[in-house]
Amino acid sequence: MKQQSRAERQVLHNRDVHDSVVSSYEDIHTEIFNPTEQTRTAGIFEEAILMLRTESEIPLILDFGAGTGNLTKHLLKLGARVLAADVSPKSLASLKVAFDGTGKFDTTGLNGVDLSNLKDNSVDMVATYSVLHHVPDYLGIVREFVRVVKSGGVIYIDHESAPCAWLEDSDDFKAYRKELQSVYGQPFMGRLVRKLWLIFSYNAWRRLVNRKLRGLNGEGDIHVFPDDHIEWDLIEKILLENCELIKCMDYLVCRELEPVPPLYEKHKGKCTDMRFAGLEGDRLRGGMAYLTSCLEISCYE
C-alpha cells in the first residue's frame, strides 16, 4: 500500500475539517463576511470583468477554493457563469443548493495538487480569495491558472498577506490590532471559543489516535508559512511570463461588522496587511511588456 506524503495528508485533513465547518464558516470569518469587505470585493470584480478580452459572450469564471460561495455570489450577480471548485465535497454540495437554480453554475472537485480536470484555455477568468496559503504546492497551482485561462482572460488573486504584513510588524498595524482587541475583545473571544470547540470536538481526538495527523493544523488549514504569507515575488515571476499586470494594490482588511466601521476608517490610510492582484493572460503577444510600479512593496511608515 502506498504511503501518503505529508502534503497528501494535509489536503485530506483540510478537506475533512472544512466539510465539518460549512454551516459555521461565515460566522467564524468576520474578516471576510462584513459589509466593508463585501463591498470592496464586489467593486473589484466589476472592474475585473470589464478587463476581460476574451470572445465569450458570457464569461466562465473558475472560483478556485470556492468555500461557501463568497466570490461565487458576486460573480453570478454580475451575470457571469461560475465553475465553483473546492476540495470539500460538503462545501460544493451547499453551493449547489444555493446556486443551482441560477442556470449559470456548476461545481468541480479539487485534488489539492493540480487542475487536471480542466482543459487548457478553458475559462475566461480564474478567481481565488484567501486560498493559496492553504495549498502545499501553491506555485504549481499558479502555473495551472496560467494553463487554463484563455488568452485575454484574467487571473484574480485576492486576500493574501501583503509583504508588509509579514516582513515587518509596523507600529501603525500594532496600534490597529490593539484597538481592535480593546474595543471588540468580547466578540473576538467568542470567535476563539467557537474555534477551540471545533478543534477539540472534531480534530483533537483524531490527532491523538492517528499518528499521521499529528502536527497538522487543528482547523484543517495548510498554512504554508506560520505567518500565512505566500511568496508574491515567485508568484509574480510565474505569472508575468505569460500575463500582463492590470492592477495590484495592498489594502487593510476590515474586521468590524458595522456598516461604517470606526477603527477601520481610522487606520485604513496608515497601514495595510492584504494584497490584491489582477493579471491579464496574453499568450498571443508572448510575454510581459512592462512591469508597473505597483508591484513594489509599499508599507506605510
Residue pairs with C-beta under 8 A, 6 or more apart in sequence:
4 12
4 212
7 112
7 113
7 136
7 137
8 112
9 212
9 213
9 216
10 112
10 136
10 216
10 222
11 87
11 111
11 112
11 113
11 136
11 222
13 213
13 216
13 217
13 220
14 87
14 88
14 112
14 134
14 220
14 221
14 222
15 87
15 88
15 89
15 112
15 220
16 220
17 198
17 202
17 203
17 219
17 220
17 221
18 25
18 67
18 86
18 87
18 88
18 90
18 91
18 220
19 88
19 89
19 90
19 91
20 90
20 198
20 202
21 28
21 198
21 219
21 220
22 68
22 88
22 90
22 91
22 94
24 194
24 198
25 67
25 68
26 32
26 33
26 68
27 33
27 194
28 191
28 194
28 195
30 187
30 191
30 255
30 256
30 257
31 37
31 253
31 254
31 255
32 70
32 129
32 130
32 159
33 70
34 254
34 255
34 256
34 257
34 261
35 257
35 258
35 259
36 254
36 256
36 259
36 261
36 264
37 253
37 254
40 251
40 254
41 70
41 71
41 74
41 129
41 158
42 74
42 77
44 158
44 276
44 278
45 71
45 74
45 75
45 78
45 127
45 156
46 78
47 247
47 278
48 125
48 127
48 154
48 156
48 278
49 59
49 78
49 80
49 125
51 154
51 246
51 247
51 278
51 280
52 59
52 124
52 125
52 152
52 153
52 154
53 151
53 152
53 153
53 280
53 282
54 124
54 150
54 151
54 152
54 153
55 152
56 124
56 150
58 79
58 80
58 81
58 104
59 80
59 81
59 124
59 125
60 80
60 81
60 82
60 83
60 122
60 123
60 124
60 125
61 75
61 80
61 81
61 82
61 83
61 123
61 124
61 125
61 126
61 127
62 83
62 85
62 118
62 123
62 125
62 126
62 127
62 148
63 71
63 72
63 75
63 82
63 83
63 84
63 85
63 127
63 128
64 85
64 110
64 126
64 127
64 128
64 131
64 141
64 145
65 85
65 86
65 87
65 110
65 128
65 129
65 130
65 131
65 134
66 72
66 84
66 85
66 86
66 91
66 92
66 95
66 107
67 86
67 88
67 91
68 91
68 94
68 95
69 84
69 94
69 95
69 98
69 99
70 129
71 127
71 129
72 82
72 84
72 95
72 99
72 105
73 98
73 99
75 82
75 127
76 82
76 99
76 102
76 104
76 105
79 104
80 104
80 124
80 125
81 104
81 105
81 106
82 99
82 104
82 105
82 106
83 106
83 107
83 108
83 123
84 92
84 95
84 99
84 105
84 106
84 107
84 108
85 107
85 108
85 109
85 110
85 115
86 92
86 95
86 107
86 109
86 110
87 109
87 110
87 111
87 112
89 109
92 107
92 109
95 105
95 107
96 105
96 107
99 105
108 117
108 118
109 117
112 135
112 136
113 137
113 140
114 140
114 141
114 144
115 141
115 144
115 145
115 147
115 148
118 144
118 148
119 148
120 147
120 148
121 148
121 149
121 150
121 151
122 148
122 150
123 148
123 149
123 150
123 153
124 149
124 150
124 153
124 154
125 149
125 153
125 154
125 155
125 156
126 145
126 148
126 149
126 153
126 154
126 155
126 156
127 156
127 158
128 145
128 156
128 157
128 158
129 158
129 159
130 158
130 159
130 160
132 138
132 141
132 142
132 157
132 160
132 230
132 235
133 160
133 161
133 222
133 223
133 224
133 225
133 228
133 229
133 230
134 221
134 222
134 223
134 224
135 141
135 222
135 224
136 222
136 224
138 224
138 230
138 235
139 231
139 234
139 235
139 238
142 235
142 238
142 239
143 238
145 155
145 239
146 155
146 238
146 239
146 241
146 242
146 243
146 281
149 155
149 281
150 281
151 281
151 282
151 283
151 284
152 280
152 281
152 282
153 280
153 281
154 246
154 278
154 279
154 280
154 281
155 239
155 243
155 278
155 279
155 280
155 281
156 276
156 277
156 278
157 235
157 275
157 276
157 277
157 278
158 274
158 275
158 276
158 277
159 253
159 274
159 276
160 229
160 230
160 232
160 274
160 275
161 227
161 228
161 229
161 230
161 273
161 274
161 275
162 232
162 250
162 251
162 272
162 273
162 274
162 275
162 297
163 229
163 232
163 275
163 297
163 299
164 170
164 250
164 271
164 272
164 273
164 297
164 298
164 299
164 300
165 173
165 227
165 229
165 272
165 273
165 274
166 225
166 227
166 228
166 229
167 297
167 299
168 299
170 271
170 299
170 300
170 301
172 267
172 270
172 271
172 300
173 271
173 273
175 267
176 252
176 263
176 267
176 270
176 271
179 263
179 266
179 267
180 188
180 255
180 256
180 263
181 188
183 263
184 255
184 256
195 219
198 218
198 219
199 218
199 219
203 213
203 218
203 219
203 220
204 218
206 213
207 213
207 214
207 216
207 218
217 223
224 230
232 275
232 277
236 245
236 277
236 295
239 245
239 279
240 279
240 288
240 291
241 287
241 288
242 281
242 282
242 283
242 287
242 288
243 279
243 280
243 281
243 282
243 288
244 279
244 280
244 282
244 288
244 289
244 290
245 277
245 278
245 279
245 288
245 291
245 292
245 294
245 295
246 278
246 279
246 280
247 276
247 277
247 278
247 294
248 275
248 276
248 277
248 278
248 292
248 294
248 295
249 275
249 276
249 294
250 272
250 273
250 274
250 275
250 298
250 299
251 268
251 272
251 274
251 275
251 276
252 264
252 267
252 268
252 271
252 272
252 273
252 274
253 273
253 274
254 261
254 264
254 268
255 261
255 264
256 262
256 263
256 264
269 300
270 300
271 299
271 300
272 298
272 299
272 300
